[in-house]
Amino acid sequence: MKSKFILALLLLSCTAVAQMPTAKTPRKKIPPAVPAAKAATPRAVTDAEGEVSGRTYTNSVYGFRITFPETWLIPGSDFEDQMRSRGHDISLKAPENLGAASKLQVERSLSKVKVLVTAYRSVPGSNDNAIIRVALEDLTLTPQVKDAVDYFDLMRSQFAVMKLPADFKYSETQAEKLGAKQFAFLDTSSNAGKKRMYATVRNGYAIFFTLSYTKPEDLAAMRQVLAGGDFRVQNK
């Protein structure tokens, strides 16, 4: 069970940004999404992990649809190779400040979680970027997790017994209603940056949305994405 939740640390700790805000995010009016910086034009992609059309990602297998802010980049499956050829490694990997044993656990955990779609405010490699990763975890081996609060509480319990980097901090499990949907969320910070992870648990899976960001506008945009999401898409 321990190894399953180490990948969440990977998703929460990779990609550079800044420090975590100290106050909880207000749960009242959802601020409008802020216009994004210039980025490459998104293109449509369809595969077994869902379908991207323009800025909208739909996954009828797991039952949800979200639309990213205007001008954000939603790359195709070959984008990672393209960026690597240009000298930018955007792949998920263990943070350098983890010990050897923890790095090995993180790498093994990659097979337990699917990253469904990734969106960038600016082209990867740009300074001061924001990244949203949408991922899925099978909870078959953790039947005690009934909802997203359980999911984050279990994650935090694993953090508590792991040998984490000294700069890695994490919040209490919190909850927020965005649109018609209630989410649990967790904030983290490290020298690598700040993150927020929202999650919902349904049909034995955790669907989680991880934002790496520097600006309050990026968090507002993320909240708007989830507030406008449709989580009633019919499964195939």
N, C-alpha and C positions, 0 to 999 in steps of 0.2 A: 504494500500500500504506500509506503514511503516514497518509492520511486515515481509513482504516478503524479505526485503533486510537485515534484522538483521541476517539471517542465514549466509549470506556472511561474516559478522563480525565473526560469530562462526567459519567458515571454515578458515578465515584468522588469527584468534587469538589463536586457539588451537594448542597444541604440542610445546614443548620447542625447541628453537634454539638461534640465536644471533641478532645483530643489522643490520638495513637496510643499504645498500650502498647508498652513497649520489649522485653518478653520474648515469645518465641514461645508460642503457645497449647499447653498440654499435649495430648498425643495419646492419653491413656489413657481413663478413664471419661468418658462424655458426661454432663454434669450435666443434671438434669431442667429442662424449660422452666419459667420463673418465671411465676406468674399475671400476666396483663397488666392494665394500668390500664383503667378503664372506657372503652368506645368504642361507636360505633353498631353495631347488630346487623348482621352480615354477611348479604347476600342472594345468592341463586343467580343466576349469569349464564352464559349459553351463547352462544358466537360462534365465529368461525373461528379465534380465537387460543387456544382451549381451553375448558374448562368448569369453573366454580366451583360447588360444591355445599356449602353450609355454610362450613366453613373449609378444604375440600380443593380443590385445583386439579389438574385432570387434563388432560394434553395427549397424546392418543393418536397424533397426527401425529409428534411428536418423542419420544414414548415415555417419559414420566415422570409421576409423581403425588406431590405433597407436601401436607402438612397444616400449616397455620399454627397458632400458639398460640391457645388459647381466648380469645375476646372481641376478637381482632384484627379490624380493619376491612379487608374486601376489596371495594373499590368497583366499581360498574359502569362502563360506557364513558362515561356522561354525567356522572360524578362530578367530573371536572376542570372542566367548565363550571359545575356547581353551586357548586363552591368558589370559582371566579373571580367569580361573581356575589355572593359574600359577602366579597370582598376578599382572598382567599387564592390566590395564583398558585402552583400545585404542578406546573406543566408543566416538562419537561426543557428546559433552555436553557443557553447558554454561561455559565460563571462570569464575573462582572463584572470580576475581576482579570486576565482574559486580554487580550492585545493584540488589535487589530482583525483581523489576519490569522488568528490562532488561533481567534477567535470565528467567523469565516466558515467555517473548516475544520470546526469542531464542528457548525455548523448544517447544512452539507452532509452531514456524516456521519450525521445523524439518519435519513436514508433507508436506511442500510445495516444498521441494527439494529432488530429488533422488540422492544419491551417487551411481554412476554406477560401479566404480571400484577404488580400492586403491592399490598402489604399494609402497613398502618399499625398500630402498637401503640395509638395514640390518634388521635383525629380530627385530620386535618391542620389546622395552625394552632395546635395545642397546644404548650406549651413542653416541652422535653426529650423529644421524640418519638423513635421508632425506625421506620425504613422499610426494607422488603425489596422490591427490584425484581428480577424474573426476566426475563431478556432473551436474545435469540438473535442470533447473527451467522453469516452465510453465509461460509464459508472457501474458496469456489470459487477466488478470486483469490490465495489464499495457500496453495498446496499443500504448502509446507514445514512447515506446522503440522500435526503428526500427533497431538498430544495436548495436554492442558491446560498442561503444563509449557512446551511449545513456544509455546503461545498467550501465556502471561504473559511468557516470555523475549522474545518479539518485541515485546510491548507495552512492556516495560521499555527495549528498545533504541530504540523510538520516543520514549519519555520522555527518554532521554539526549540526543537531538539536538533536541528541541523547546525553545522558549523558554517554560519553565514559570514560574508565579508563584514568588517567592522562598520562600514559606512551604510550598510543596507538597513533601512527602516521600513516598518509597515504599520498600517493603521488598524483600528478595530474594524470588525465587519460592520458595514453600514447598509442602509437601504434607501432607495429613491424610486418614486413613481415617475416614469417618463412616458408621456402620452397615456395610453390605456394599460401599459405594462409596468409591473413592479419588478425592479431589479435589486439584487444585492450588489455591493461594490466594495472594493478595497483599494486604498492608495498606498503606493510605495515610493521611496526615494533612495538614491544612492549617488555616489560621485558621477555615475554614468548618466543620471537624469531622474526625471519623475515620470510616473506612470499612474494610470487609473485603469482598473479592470472591472467591468460590469459583467454579470452572469445571470443566466436563467437556466433552470433544470427542467427538462421535459422528456418523457418517454425513455428514461434511463440514460440520458445524455446531458452533459453540461455544455451549453453554448456560451462562450465568453468572448468579450469584445475588449481588447487591450489597446489603450491609447498611450503612445509615447509623445510627449509634447513639451513645449517651452512657454507657450502663451495662453492666457486665460481664454482668448478667442478660440483656441483649438479645443479646449475642453467644452466650451459652449457649443461648438460645431458638433462634437461627439454626442453630447446630450441631445442635440436637435436630431441627429441621425436616428438615435434610438426612440425618441419621442414620436418621430414620424414613421417608424417601422410598422410593418404588418406581420404580426406573429400568429396569424390565423390562416396562413397559406395551407391549402389542402395537400396532404402527403400523397405521393404517387403510390 
